[in-house]
Amino acid sequence: MTGTGTARPLDAERGTLDKAAGENFPVAPFFLPRAWRTDLMAVYGFARLVDDIGDGDLAPGGADARLLGVSPREAEDRLVLLDAFEADLRRVFDATPRHPLLRRLQPTVRRCSLTPEPFLGLIAANRQDQLVGRYETYDDLLAYCELSANPVGRLVLAVTGTSTPERIRRSDMICTALQIVEHLQDVAEDLGRDRVYLPATDMKRFHVQQADLATKSAGASVRSLIAYEAQRARDLLNEGAPLVGSVHGRLKLLLAGFVAGGRAAVHAIAAAEYDVLPGPPKPGKLRLLREVGVTLRGEG
């Protein structure tokens, strides 16, 4: 194999992991024990890559497809890639996976006794994205979040050895809220992918048509709809926030960061007067730090 050929898998791996800096929440901050940081970045690498496959955001050049054994002829077929990725995930549990991000994940799976189910849920969510572009009701959206978001929180609890039924319940609320917030930030981007994560029944209630989401700036009806969905996310964050008080030490600070990231993002959306169409409203660092303090004190 040439030098260029060996670099491509490493570049694909690094490019995926580097996206952690752009998330609404801390992925594996410096204050955590090294083993936790390693394991959380391994989980993040999986979750980010499966989302990139589902969104068509893989690095150019087809390195990921080649690593998964997908032919150049099928490298643009997201369902084929997701099938190949699932097959490689299963090798994590009983063989040696092909993709470097899954090889990175394998020691974490063994060390933390992780099961395939949460990983399969994330793959299923991205398959659904290829087949379902609209959600009729809020309950339909929650069912999607059960696949697309909640497995991540469950994996964090499993990696840190702190899973209990009550903590999982609270974690699911937080993760669903974070997913809803991300959808609100990305309304325009998602529409460009022919996806609308705003429930159709809510759009009808606020007299919003799909064409209203394709404008450069949101009108009053769209802003009212976004405000309504943002309040739902805020309420879920508040319901899930007691999870933070149920743990101790550095894990408490990590989980506070998740909640604070969601709250700061909701605040940024509100500060933009719920006009998310020009681009995703992003919170500043000072706001994030303020929300961390509020969350740690059990306020909000």
Salt bridges, closest charged atoms under 4 A:
GLU13 OE2 - ARG104 NE 2.94
ASP18 OD1 - ARG14 NE 3.05
GLU23 OE2 - ARG48 NH1 3.12
ASP39 OD1 - ARG111 NH2 2.42
ASP52 OD2 - LYS19 NZ 2.70
ASP52 OD1 - ARG48 NE 3.28
ASP55 OD1 - ARG195 NH1 2.70
ASP57 OD2 - ARG193 NH2 2.67
ASP64 OD1 - HIS99 NE2 2.67
ASP83 OD1 - ARG127 NH2 2.95
GLU86 OE2 - ARG90 NH2 2.78
GLU86 OE1 - ARG127 NH2 2.58
ASP88 OD1 - ARG91 NH1 2.67
ASP129 OD2 - ARG195 NH1 3.79
GLU136 OE2 - LYS204 NZ 3.64
GLU146 OE2 - ARG154 NH2 3.47
GLU166 OE2 - ARG169 NH2 2.96
GLU166 OE2 - ARG170 NE 2.95
ASP172 OD2 - ARG154 NH2 2.56
GLU189 OE2 - ARG193 NH1 2.77
ASP194 OD1 - ARG134 NH2 2.73
ASP202 OD2 - ARG232 NH1 2.72
GLU229 OE1 - ARG232 NH1 3.30
GLU273 OE1 - ARG223 NH1 3.63
ASP275 OD2 - ARG223 NH2 3.43
GLU291 OE2 - ARG287 NH2 2.77
GLU299 OE2 - ARG297 NE 2.98
